[in-house]
Amino acid sequence: MPSNPTTDRIAAQLTFLVETDKLKSIICENKLIDGSRYENVAEHSWHVCLWALVFADQSSGANLSRVIQMLLLHDIVKIDVSDHPIQMHYNFEEIAPKNVEAAIRIFGLLPTDQDIAYRQLWEEFQTGKTAEAHYANMIDKAVPIFLELFNPVQTQDRLDILRKIFETGRFADLDEDWPDLYQHALNLLNKRSPDPKEPMASRLQFVMEADQLKSVLRGTTLCDGSRNENSGEHSWHIMLWAMTLIEHAAEPVRLDTVLLMLLLHDIVEIDAGDNPIHGNFDVAAVEVQEQAAASRLFGILSDNQRISFRVIWDTFEAATTPEAIFAKAVDRAQPLICNLQSGGGSWHDYKVTRAQINSRVGMKVKRGAPMLWVALAPQIDTWFKANT
């Protein structure tokens, strides 16, 4: 059978997306806000994107969509080089070439045009010279510090490390770049009581509340089958899926809109939990729970953001715009790959049939990204023939 350029291109893109699933197993130095475990790099990458959206008025006019794309990619090289805690001293002349080597290998899995575009974004973040890269770096410095500061259990060793970071580490730069946030962080470190003014207070409350999404477990496992995926890292990965596969949307769509939808789409699971597509649950009851969760969570924010974020979430849920239809398609497709890579994954757990895949997943994927379904369907058929 002759090669099909479109399916060959999708195959390369999916190879990249499977490889980036490994970022969910790379552990950071900082813990989640509740102190329950160390954060991984994938869920960190989602959280910095959320921060970038919430604090966008601090960006000095940077293009927010480009910032978010940069943050989706900025730590992918850690699949090969691991994390480097900001309080440690490193020989960056030794680390830099290893980062470049990792970028060449990982982005090189993509078609050539995307390899070039993604590496350019990654390099732009590393140099930090554009308005977008500068803002992205500001956010990347701030988020781990605030997770540490909001952790209710702090040892003296950790406090000493934080103090050192404030004085000489990367966070010290924010004294000039983001003085209000820096001062509030310093107040928290020194146990001083003044609360930040609005809108910073409600924004910080929202992004800290959102940290709980990293503890919501999904029915789907990681590609290696080692554990269940959580909704924070899933949100990062599905944004990367959309960014990589957007050319295959059924209709022309705006990437910036799709990324914002997927950034926010699962946040209601903090209250409502995850309901696997192949599970048995009361759809109407879940919808009521999710609507209430959206009202509570977005209600933390001031009026403008509360309204605009809720509109983004509602539009995704309604799935009537081209952007929402495409976003829904990739949100359905990603678990397929996780299950195929892990030897069946949740298909075993829920006793899924090939007919259910078609009715519950395939219809939405075909509606939003038909060529993606063309590429996936033969793999799904092969698995079900071998396992049923």
Steps between C-alpha positions, in 0.01 A plus 500: 500500500648842404599744772250774589675833573233610748494179703881486489509852639249413773707192585806720561296742707358218711850360553598837646188516717560149637860591580394815686276290724827418682507855641232386746761279667768769542487629857560859612656612828189676632191334645133552429333766712367237743846347544374155400765429234753659270366663187584364156612713208191442284252623761735790577486592131120510515502712816738762359271533197209566735703761690592665170132534412389624841777760533507601132484871587857466633630394158588846363294438190647160414300274270330267749447214255871497417586510873278198566649307207847579632408375848352180357842427348746662740580196714463217248878450488482378861383166361870447424682731745266490807420796724756742639372653828541877498674508840786275385819620335568356155755540229268637235776483241474123538120486525421724201639264231311207656177703487562579133573133427172404669309764303647373174403141581149559634379771263672309219229235530259749340464587132777740400291819500369435852845394621634840393205697642504323837874530540479871421240546774711298743813699416309828533401403854858406584642835387219696666543809283154546347202635694338156480807317627555753777145460627515120469818497706342726765217253542733199502697658785195592706291182500734258685572761767131555574433126516768484767375807686140374509606155623367479859795288614840659458824372652769745603724361225239582237450848642875559489507390136211732417673792670813435297298492178347836591839654563719358224296256290281544194207631703705807596445635147130542575577777749537720193281318245197434722543697824147450640523123470855500635397701804206273574726194475744666739215570743401133489858388555541730800157411643376856460124539476422767236284348227553605140258745346243407239511368239818318607334347807221325309732402216743334737215324676379365166836370372576345840159333509567369150802308632251240621440389141835320520347265756193404295566155353360398162400156378776510237856398581824650375626354175735270690213374719691582820221701665179686434529839336383805694288779357769768533758319289226385264404864443860583408527206265170559326600863435820371340292253298282782369797720418669217310194367314306819430565479125275192497193679639185444295464877456747788541530582871679757716778335699491763774132427568552122498790525744300710746212253486726205576688693767174545692289206381558260791535747787149415624630152585650652815146485640323253271774243448578314178232293329665262253326490164453123529381510861144473625374829641195725497575750223238750622628485858859549387399802293338659805815434705726647233285811457512558876878445496542752218297756693707451816845487341466777244306695764824539695615747236396861453215575262686535169697178531212314664281576200760447226633171640150367551414585138807306382400198710133517398594523133715189526218313674244601237727373219329701226787720378777364272753560778298308760429216259872461426591530869250226585647283224854507634372461856339173389796387290778531758372220729487269196875531459560453873300177489667374184846573641426337837362176358134590538504697824153606605339300218567192712373668817169610345459201264476735203382369162604619156143621445521716813824655374325598181184641662655672804831612355520451126200716416649802678849447358364465145290812545790719612809340344397241239850419373615436854232232527612353166849466647384353833223262391727228353705485822181469704367229269825305530492515880139384528553216252792377710332544838134407459 
